[in-house]
Amino acid sequence: MLRRQLLGIIFLLVSFLGFLDASYLAVEHYRGVVPPCSVIVGCELVTTSKYALIFKIPVALLGAIYYLAVLILSVAYLESQNKKWLTAAAILTPLGFLASAWFVYLQLYVIKAVCIYCVGSALTSTILFILGVVELRTKDTWWEKLKHGMGGLFRH
């Protein structure tokens, strides 16, 4: 129980950091401002590239929504102590991880520029993914979901 509690707190903190990062980029996008890049040159190329939008929606906004969902699920777990909320957050993490891996690939090999804020988001989504794997590998969550399907997640 203590391990899961700690996991929930870490989920909360990391998703909050990811939400701040992605929200900042989304706000800057809508303001028409390129975020300053002091460590790595390339934010302008990345944030203004054609890959910064999906169906005219800023990738940063989609990231903020993802992190907010994980954050809300983490709070729900910590408030209720019902493991289904933490499991639901863990199930979302491959989505963020795969999206980040794709965008890192685009930055390195297609755009050939790196945005430090995007690297921060990739780092937070990777940490969340690792935490998600830890949660899903826990005997009382992973096997039960496989046995009962996704619908089994919300029974209890």
DRENMI-550591 format. One record per residue: x, y negated, z of N, C-alpha, C in turn; residue number from 1; residue in three letters. Coordinates in steps of 0.2 Angstrom, whole numbers, always signed. Each point is the difference from the previous one (the first is absolute). Layout:
BEGIN
{lumgu {X Y Z} {X Y Z} {X Y Z} NUM 'ala'}
...
***
This chain:
BEGIN
{lumgu {+4 +6 +0} {-4 -6 +0} {+4 -6 +0} 1 'met'}
{lumgu {+6 +0 +4} {+4 -6 +0} {+4 -1 -6} 2 'leu'}
{lumgu {+2 +5 -4} {+3 +0 -6} {-5 -3 -5} 3 'arg'}
{lumgu {-6 +2 +0} {-5 -3 -5} {-1 -7 +2} 4 'arg'}
{lumgu {-1 -2 +6} {-1 -7 +2} {+6 -4 -2} 5 'gln'}
{lumgu {+6 +2 +0} {+6 -4 -2} {+0 +0 -8} 6 'leu'}
{lumgu {-2 +5 -3} {-1 +0 -7} {-5 -5 -2} 7 'leu'}
{lumgu {-5 -1 +3} {-6 -5 -1} {+3 -7 +0} 8 'gly'}
{lumgu {+4 -1 +6} {+3 -7 +1} {+5 -1 -6} 9 'ile'}
{lumgu {+4 +4 -2} {+5 -1 -5} {-4 -1 -7} 10 'ile'}
{lumgu {-5 +4 -1} {-4 -1 -6} {-3 -7 +0} 11 'phe'}
{lumgu {-3 -3 +6} {-2 -6 +0} {+5 -6 -1} 12 'leu'}
{lumgu {+6 +1 +3} {+5 -5 -1} {+2 +0 -7} 13 'leu'}
{lumgu {+2 +5 -3} {+3 +1 -7} {-6 -3 -5} 14 'val'}
{lumgu {-6 +2 +1} {-5 -2 -5} {-1 -8 +1} 15 'ser'}
{lumgu {+1 -2 +6} {-1 -7 +1} {+5 -4 -4} 16 'phe'}
{lumgu {+7 +2 +1} {+5 -3 -4} {-1 +1 -7} 17 'leu'}
{lumgu {-2 +5 -3} {-2 +1 -7} {-5 -5 -2} 18 'gly'}
{lumgu {-5 -1 +4} {-6 -4 -1} {+2 -7 -1} 19 'phe'}
{lumgu {+5 -2 +5} {+2 -7 +0} {+4 -1 -6} 20 'leu'}
{lumgu {+5 +4 -2} {+4 +0 -6} {-5 -1 -7} 21 'asp'}
{lumgu {-4 +5 +0} {-4 +0 -6} {-5 -6 -1} 22 'ala'}
{lumgu {-3 -2 +6} {-4 -6 +0} {+4 -6 -2} 23 'ser'}
{lumgu {+6 -1 +3} {+4 -6 -2} {+1 +0 -8} 24 'tyr'}
{lumgu {+1 +6 -3} {+1 +0 -7} {-6 -2 -4} 25 'leu'}
{lumgu {-6 +3 +3} {-6 -1 -3} {-2 -8 +0} 26 'ala'}
{lumgu {+1 -3 +6} {-2 -7 +1} {+5 -4 -5} 27 'val'}
{lumgu {+6 +2 +0} {+5 -4 -4} {-2 +1 -8} 28 'glu'}
{lumgu {-3 +6 -2} {-2 +1 -6} {-6 -5 -2} 29 'his'}
{lumgu {-5 +0 +4} {-6 -5 -1} {+2 -7 +1} 30 'tyr'}
{lumgu {+5 -2 +3} {+2 -7 +1} {+5 -2 -6} 31 'arg'}
{lumgu {+2 +6 -4} {+4 -2 -6} {+7 -1 +2} 32 'gly'}
{lumgu {+2 +2 +6} {+7 -1 +2} {+4 +6 +0} 33 'val'}
{lumgu {+6 +0 -2} {+5 +6 +0} {+3 +0 +7} 34 'val'}
{lumgu {+0 +5 +4} {+3 +0 +6} {+7 -1 +0} 35 'pro'}
{lumgu {+3 -3 +5} {+7 -1 -1} {+4 +7 +2} 36 'pro'}
{lumgu {+5 +1 -4} {+4 +6 +1} {+7 -2 +2} 37 'cys'}
{lumgu {+2 +0 +6} {+7 -2 +2} {+5 +6 +0} 38 'ser'}
{lumgu {-2 +6 +1} {+4 +5 +0} {+2 +3 -7} 39 'val'}
{lumgu {-5 +1 -4} {+0 +3 -6} {-3 -4 -5} 40 'ile'}
{lumgu {+3 -1 -6} {-3 -4 -5} {-4 +4 -4} 41 'val'}
{lumgu {-7 -2 -2} {-4 +4 -4} {-7 +0 +2} 42 'gly'}
{lumgu {-2 -3 +5} {-7 -1 +2} {-4 -3 -5} 43 'cys'}
{lumgu {+2 -5 -3} {-4 -3 -6} {-1 +5 -5} 44 'glu'}
{lumgu {+5 +3 -2} {-1 +5 -6} {-5 +5 +2} 45 'leu'}
{lumgu {+1 +3 +6} {-5 +5 +2} {-7 -2 +1} 46 'val'}
{lumgu {-1 -6 +4} {-6 -2 +2} {-4 -3 -6} 47 'thr'}
{lumgu {+3 -2 -5} {-3 -3 -6} {+0 +5 -6} 48 'thr'}
{lumgu {+2 +6 +1} {+0 +5 -6} {-7 +2 -1} 49 'ser'}
{lumgu {-1 +3 -6} {-6 +3 -2} {-2 +6 +5} 50 'lys'}
{lumgu {+5 +3 +4} {-1 +5 +4} {-3 -2 +7} 51 'tyr'}
{lumgu {+0 -7 +1} {-2 -2 +7} {-8 +0 +0} 52 'ala'}
{lumgu {-3 +1 -5} {-7 +1 -1} {-3 +6 -2} 53 'leu'}
{lumgu {-5 +3 +3} {-4 +6 -3} {-7 -2 -1} 54 'ile'}
{lumgu {-2 +0 -6} {-7 -3 -2} {-1 -7 +3} 55 'phe'}
{lumgu {+5 -4 -1} {+0 -7 +2} {-1 -1 +8} 56 'lys'}
{lumgu {+2 +5 +3} {+0 +0 +8} {+7 +0 +2} 57 'ile'}
{lumgu {+2 -4 +4} {+7 +0 +2} {+2 +6 +4} 58 'pro'}
{lumgu {+5 +3 -2} {+3 +7 +4} {+0 -2 +7} 59 'val'}
{lumgu {+2 -6 +2} {+1 -2 +7} {-6 +0 +4} 60 'ala'}
{lumgu {-6 -2 -4} {-6 +1 +4} {-3 +7 +1} 61 'leu'}
{lumgu {+2 +4 -5} {-2 +7 +1} {+4 +3 +5} 62 'leu'}
{lumgu {+7 -2 +1} {+4 +2 +6} {-3 -2 +6} 63 'gly'}
{lumgu {-2 -6 +0} {-3 -3 +7} {-6 +4 +2} 64 'ala'}
{lumgu {-4 +2 -5} {-6 +3 +1} {+2 +7 +3} 65 'ile'}
{lumgu {+5 +3 -3} {+2 +7 +2} {+2 -1 +8} 66 'tyr'}
{lumgu {+5 -4 +1} {+3 -1 +7} {-6 -2 +5} 67 'tyr'}
{lumgu {-5 -4 -2} {-5 -2 +4} {-4 +7 +2} 68 'leu'}
{lumgu {-1 +4 -5} {-4 +6 +1} {+3 +5 +5} 69 'ala'}
{lumgu {+7 +0 -1} {+4 +4 +5} {+0 -3 +7} 70 'val'}
{lumgu {+0 -6 +0} {+0 -4 +6} {-6 +1 +4} 71 'leu'}
{lumgu {-6 -1 -3} {-7 +1 +3} {+0 +7 +2} 72 'ile'}
{lumgu {+2 +5 -4} {-1 +7 +3} {+5 +1 +6} 73 'leu'}
{lumgu {+5 -3 +0} {+5 +1 +6} {-3 -3 +6} 74 'ser'}
{lumgu {-3 -6 -1} {-4 -3 +6} {-6 +4 +2} 75 'val'}
{lumgu {-3 +3 -5} {-6 +4 +2} {+2 +6 +4} 76 'ala'}
{lumgu {+6 +3 -2} {+3 +6 +4} {+2 -2 +7} 77 'tyr'}
{lumgu {+3 -6 +0} {+3 -2 +7} {-6 -2 +5} 78 'leu'}
{lumgu {-5 -2 -3} {-6 -2 +4} {-4 +6 +2} 79 'glu'}
{lumgu {-1 +5 -5} {-5 +5 +2} {+4 +7 +2} 80 'ser'}
{lumgu {+7 +0 -1} {+4 +6 +1} {-3 +6 -4} 81 'gln'}
{lumgu {-4 -1 -5} {-2 +5 -5} {+4 +1 -5} 82 'asn'}
{lumgu {+3 +6 -1} {+6 +1 -4} {-2 +0 -8} 83 'lys'}
{lumgu {-7 +0 -1} {-2 -1 -7} {+2 -6 -3} 84 'lys'}
{lumgu {+0 -6 +4} {+2 -6 -3} {+8 +0 -2} 85 'trp'}
{lumgu {+4 +3 +4} {+7 +0 -1} {+1 +5 -6} 86 'leu'}
{lumgu {-3 +5 +0} {+0 +5 -6} {-2 -4 -7} 87 'thr'}
{lumgu {-5 -4 +1} {-3 -3 -6} {+6 -5 -3} 88 'ala'}
{lumgu {+3 -4 +5} {+5 -4 -2} {+6 +4 -3} 89 'ala'}
{lumgu {+2 +5 +3} {+5 +4 -3} {-1 +3 -7} 90 'ala'}
{lumgu {-7 +1 -1} {-2 +3 -7} {+1 -6 -5} 91 'ile'}
{lumgu {+0 -6 +2} {+1 -6 -5} {+7 -1 -2} 92 'leu'}
{lumgu {+5 +2 +5} {+7 -2 -1} {+3 +3 -7} 93 'thr'}
{lumgu {-2 +5 -2} {+3 +2 -7} {-2 -5 -5} 94 'pro'}
{lumgu {-5 -3 +0} {-2 -5 -5} {+4 -6 +0} 95 'leu'}
{lumgu {+2 -3 +6} {+4 -5 +1} {+7 +2 -2} 96 'gly'}
{lumgu {+2 +6 +2} {+7 +2 -2} {+1 +1 -7} 97 'phe'}
{lumgu {-5 +3 -4} {+1 +1 -7} {+0 -7 -4} 98 'leu'}
{lumgu {-5 -4 +3} {+0 -7 -4} {+7 -3 +1} 99 'ala'}
{lumgu {+3 +0 +6} {+6 -3 +1} {+6 +3 -4} 100 'ser'}
{lumgu {+0 +6 +0} {+5 +4 -4} {-1 -3 -7} 101 'ala'}
{lumgu {-6 +0 -3} {-1 -2 -7} {+3 -8 -1} 102 'trp'}
{lumgu {-2 -4 +5} {+2 -7 -1} {+8 -1 +1} 103 'phe'}
{lumgu {+3 +4 +4} {+7 +0 +1} {+3 +2 -7} 104 'val'}
{lumgu {-2 +5 -3} {+2 +3 -6} {-1 -6 -5} 105 'tyr'}
{lumgu {-5 -3 +0} {-1 -6 -5} {+5 -5 +1} 106 'leu'}
{lumgu {+1 -2 +6} {+5 -5 +2} {+7 +1 -2} 107 'gln'}
{lumgu {+2 +6 +1} {+7 +2 -1} {+1 +2 -8} 108 'leu'}
{lumgu {-5 +3 -3} {+2 +2 -7} {-4 -3 -5} 109 'tyr'}
{lumgu {-5 -4 +1} {-4 -3 -5} {+1 -7 +0} 110 'val'}
{lumgu {-2 -3 +6} {+1 -8 +1} {+7 -1 +1} 111 'ile'}
{lumgu {+4 +4 +3} {+7 -1 +1} {+1 -6 +5} 112 'lys'}
{lumgu {-4 +0 +5} {+0 -6 +5} {-3 +3 +6} 113 'ala'}
{lumgu {+2 -2 +6} {-2 +2 +6} {-3 -5 +4} 114 'val'}
{lumgu {-6 +1 +3} {-3 -5 +5} {+0 +3 +7} 115 'cys'}
{lumgu {+3 -4 +4} {+2 +2 +7} {-7 +1 +4} 116 'ile'}
{lumgu {-5 -3 -2} {-6 +1 +4} {-3 +7 -3} 117 'tyr'}
{lumgu {+1 +1 -6} {-3 +7 -3} {+4 +5 +4} 118 'cys'}
{lumgu {+7 -1 +1} {+4 +5 +3} {-3 +1 +7} 119 'val'}
{lumgu {-1 -5 +3} {-3 +0 +7} {-7 +4 +0} 120 'gly'}
{lumgu {-4 -1 -5} {-6 +4 +0} {+1 +7 -2} 121 'ser'}
{lumgu {+5 +2 -4} {+2 +7 -1} {+3 +3 +6} 122 'ala'}
{lumgu {+3 -3 +4} {+3 +2 +6} {-6 +2 +5} 123 'leu'}
{lumgu {-4 -5 +1} {-6 +2 +4} {-4 +5 -2} 124 'thr'}
{lumgu {-1 +1 -7} {-5 +5 -2} {+4 +7 +1} 125 'ser'}
{lumgu {+6 +0 -1} {+4 +6 +1} {+0 +2 +7} 126 'thr'}
{lumgu {+1 -4 +5} {-1 +1 +7} {-7 +3 +1} 127 'ile'}
{lumgu {-5 -3 -2} {-7 +2 +1} {-1 +7 -3} 128 'leu'}
{lumgu {+3 +1 -6} {+0 +7 -3} {+3 +5 +5} 129 'phe'}
{lumgu {+6 -1 +2} {+3 +5 +5} {-4 +1 +6} 130 'ile'}
{lumgu {-2 -6 +3} {-5 +1 +6} {-6 +4 -2} 131 'leu'}
{lumgu {-3 -1 -6} {-5 +4 -2} {+1 +7 -1} 132 'gly'}
{lumgu {+6 +2 -3} {+2 +7 +0} {+0 +3 +7} 133 'val'}
{lumgu {+3 -4 +4} {+1 +3 +7} {-7 +1 +3} 134 'val'}
{lumgu {-5 -5 -1} {-7 +1 +3} {-3 +6 -4} 135 'glu'}
{lumgu {+1 +1 -6} {-4 +5 -4} {+3 +7 +1} 136 'leu'}
{lumgu {+6 +0 +2} {+3 +7 +1} {-1 +2 +7} 137 'arg'}
{lumgu {-3 -4 +4} {-2 +2 +7} {-5 +6 -1} 138 'thr'}
{lumgu {+1 +5 +4} {-5 +6 -1} {-7 -1 +0} 139 'lys'}
{lumgu {-2 -4 +5} {-7 -1 +1} {-4 -5 -5} 140 'asp'}
{lumgu {+4 -3 -5} {-3 -4 -5} {+1 +3 -7} 141 'thr'}
{lumgu {+6 +1 -2} {+1 +2 -7} {-3 +6 -2} 142 'trp'}
{lumgu {+0 +6 +4} {-3 +6 -2} {-7 -1 +0} 143 'trp'}
{lumgu {-3 -3 +5} {-7 -1 +0} {-3 -3 -6} 144 'glu'}
{lumgu {+4 -6 -2} {-3 -3 -6} {+0 +4 -6} 145 'lys'}
{lumgu {+6 +5 -1} {+0 +4 -5} {-6 +5 +0} 146 'leu'}
{lumgu {-1 +3 +6} {-5 +5 +1} {-7 -3 -1} 147 'lys'}
{lumgu {-1 -6 +2} {-7 -3 -1} {-1 -5 -5} 148 'his'}
{lumgu {+5 -1 -4} {+0 -5 -5} {+0 -7 +3} 149 'gly'}
{lumgu {+0 -5 -4} {+0 -7 +2} {-7 -2 +5} 150 'met'}
{lumgu {-5 +4 -2} {-6 -1 +4} {+1 +2 +8} 151 'gly'}
{lumgu {+5 +4 +1} {+1 +2 +7} {+4 -5 +4} 152 'gly'}
{lumgu {+2 -5 -4} {+4 -5 +4} {-5 -4 +4} 153 'leu'}
{lumgu {-6 -1 -2} {-5 -5 +3} {-5 +4 +4} 154 'phe'}
{lumgu {+1 +6 +2} {-4 +4 +4} {+3 -1 +7} 155 'arg'}
{lumgu {-4 +1 +5} {+2 +0 +8} {-5 -4 +3} 156 'his'}
***
